[in-house]
Amino acid sequence: RLNELAGKLDEASHGVEELKRDLTQTRTELYARIDDLKRTQQPAPAPTPPPVQVPADRAAHYKQIEEAYAKKEWPTVRALGPEYVNRYAADDRADEALYFVADADLSEGRPSSALGNYNRLLKLYPRSNVLDKALYGMGEAYMLMHDCANAKLAYEACERRFSKEKVGADARAKLAIIAKNAPGTCAPQ
């Protein structure tokens, strides 16, 4: 009688394990399909930025970018930042202006555009004083796109170069999240 009950218990345990596996597989497939649908949807047309008067004075131009960034007026930051970099590429604050533009894109959920600006910053200003935030921001942009492989590379570069700073610790925390790979975090490979 005990052997019979033990057998039934084993069968039930096996059935539960199969259900768990099926549920996990179904969840992963659903997340992949949702991500595919999100990628194939046409993005909403970007709102046209308000007309912005670009100051002729370099200091006033940068101050206007900083103020817009502080107020989270992202379209204004995106309108003024690239113009500042084009006009004053050799200025000490041009890299910061470009960082503000990239961060504005990231804040508005535009990771592809943010990555373009981060890459431009890395190419034009490899010794930038905002390199730490740029590398971390790249990781964030890749995470928004569920591209954990590239996010991991960005976070590792940030952690390696700035391990003793807060941004290095933040990058380590993000690497731990990637290592756990919870459902929906990374796109299926």
C-alpha positions in Angstrom: 0.0 0.0 0.0 2.9 2.4 0.9 4.7 1.6 -2.3 1.6 2.3 -4.3 1.2 5.7 -2.6 4.9 6.5 -3.2 4.5 5.6 -6.9 1.5 7.9 -7.2 3.4 10.7 -5.4 6.3 10.3 -7.8 3.9 10.5 -10.8 2.4 13.6 -9.5 5.8 15.2 -8.8 6.9 14.3 -12.3 3.7 15.9 -13.7 4.3 19.1 -11.8 7.9 19.3 -13.0 6.6 18.9 -16.6 4.1 21.6 -16.1 6.7 24.0 -14.7 9.0 23.3 -17.7 6.1 23.9 -20.1 5.1 27.1 -18.4 8.6 28.4 -18.5 9.0 27.6 -22.2 5.6 29.2 -23.0 6.5 32.3 -21.0 9.8 32.6 -22.9 8.1 32.2 -26.2 5.5 34.8 -25.3 8.1 37.3 -24.3 10.0 36.7 -27.5 6.8 37.2 -29.6 6.0 40.4 -27.7 9.5 41.7 -28.3 9.2 40.9 -32.0 5.8 42.7 -32.2 7.3 45.7 -30.5 10.2 45.8 -32.9 8.0 45.4 -36.0 5.5 48.1 -35.0 6.0 51.4 -36.7 7.2 53.9 -34.1 5.0 56.9 -33.5 6.2 59.9 -35.5 8.6 61.9 -33.4 7.0 65.2 -32.3 8.6 68.1 -34.0 10.7 70.0 -31.6 9.5 73.5 -30.8 11.4 76.2 -32.6 14.4 77.1 -30.6 16.5 80.2 -31.0 20.1 79.2 -30.9 22.1 81.9 -29.0 25.1 83.3 -30.9 27.2 83.4 -27.7 28.9 80.1 -26.7 28.3 80.5 -23.0 24.7 81.4 -23.4 24.2 78.5 -25.8 25.7 76.0 -23.3 23.7 77.6 -20.4 20.5 77.1 -22.3 21.3 73.4 -22.9 22.0 72.9 -19.2 18.8 74.7 -18.2 16.7 72.6 -20.6 18.4 69.4 -19.4 17.7 70.4 -15.7 14.0 71.1 -16.6 13.8 67.8 -18.6 12.8 69.7 -21.7 14.2 66.9 -24.0 13.2 68.3 -27.4 15.0 71.5 -26.6 18.1 69.6 -25.5 18.0 67.6 -28.7 17.7 70.8 -30.7 20.5 72.7 -29.0 23.0 70.0 -28.2 24.0 68.9 -31.7 24.3 72.5 -32.8 26.6 73.3 -30.0 28.8 70.3 -30.9 28.8 71.4 -34.6 29.7 75.0 -33.8 32.1 74.4 -30.9 33.6 70.9 -31.4 36.8 71.8 -29.7 35.2 73.4 -26.7 35.7 71.6 -23.3 32.0 71.3 -22.8 31.1 69.9 -26.2 31.3 66.3 -24.9 28.9 67.2 -22.1 26.4 68.8 -24.6 26.5 65.6 -26.6 26.0 63.5 -23.4 23.0 65.6 -22.6 21.5 64.9 -26.0 22.1 61.1 -25.6 20.7 61.1 -22.1 17.6 63.0 -23.4 17.0 60.3 -26.0 17.4 57.6 -23.4 15.0 59.4 -21.0 12.4 59.5 -23.7 12.7 55.8 -24.5 14.7 56.2 -27.7 17.6 53.8 -27.1 18.7 53.6 -30.8 19.1 57.3 -31.1 20.8 57.5 -27.7 23.3 54.8 -28.8 24.1 56.8 -31.9 24.9 59.9 -29.7 26.9 57.9 -27.2 29.0 56.3 -29.9 29.6 59.8 -31.4 30.7 61.0 -28.0 33.1 58.1 -27.6 34.5 58.6 -31.1 34.9 62.4 -30.9 35.9 62.7 -27.2 37.6 59.4 -26.1 39.1 61.2 -23.0 35.8 62.8 -22.0 35.0 63.6 -18.4 31.5 62.1 -18.9 32.9 58.8 -20.2 31.7 57.0 -17.1 28.1 58.1 -17.6 28.3 57.5 -21.3 29.4 53.9 -20.9 26.7 53.3 -18.3 24.1 55.0 -20.5 25.1 52.7 -23.4 24.4 49.7 -21.2 21.0 51.2 -20.2 20.1 51.7 -23.9 21.0 48.2 -24.8 19.0 46.9 -21.8 16.0 48.8 -23.1 16.5 47.0 -26.4 16.8 43.6 -24.5 20.3 43.2 -26.0 22.0 41.8 -23.0 25.2 40.8 -24.8 26.1 44.4 -25.8 24.7 45.7 -22.5 27.1 43.4 -20.7 30.0 44.7 -22.8 29.1 48.3 -22.0 28.6 47.6 -18.2 31.9 45.6 -18.1 33.8 48.5 -19.7 32.3 50.9 -17.3 33.0 48.7 -14.3 36.5 48.0 -15.4 37.4 51.7 -15.9 35.5 53.2 -13.0 35.5 50.3 -10.5 36.1 52.5 -7.5 33.4 55.0 -8.3 29.6 54.8 -7.7 29.0 54.3 -11.4 31.2 51.2 -11.3 29.2 49.8 -8.5 26.0 50.5 -10.4 27.4 48.7 -13.4 28.3 45.7 -11.3 24.7 45.6 -10.1 23.4 45.6 -13.7 25.8 42.8 -14.6 24.3 40.8 -11.7 20.9 41.4 -13.2 22.0 40.2 -16.6 23.6 37.1 -15.0 20.3 36.2 -13.4 18.6 36.6 -16.8 15.0 36.8 -15.5 12.3 36.2 -18.1 11.8 39.3 -20.3 15.2 40.8 -19.5 17.1 39.6 -22.5 15.9 38.8 -26.0 16.2 35.1 -26.9 19.5 34.4 -28.8 
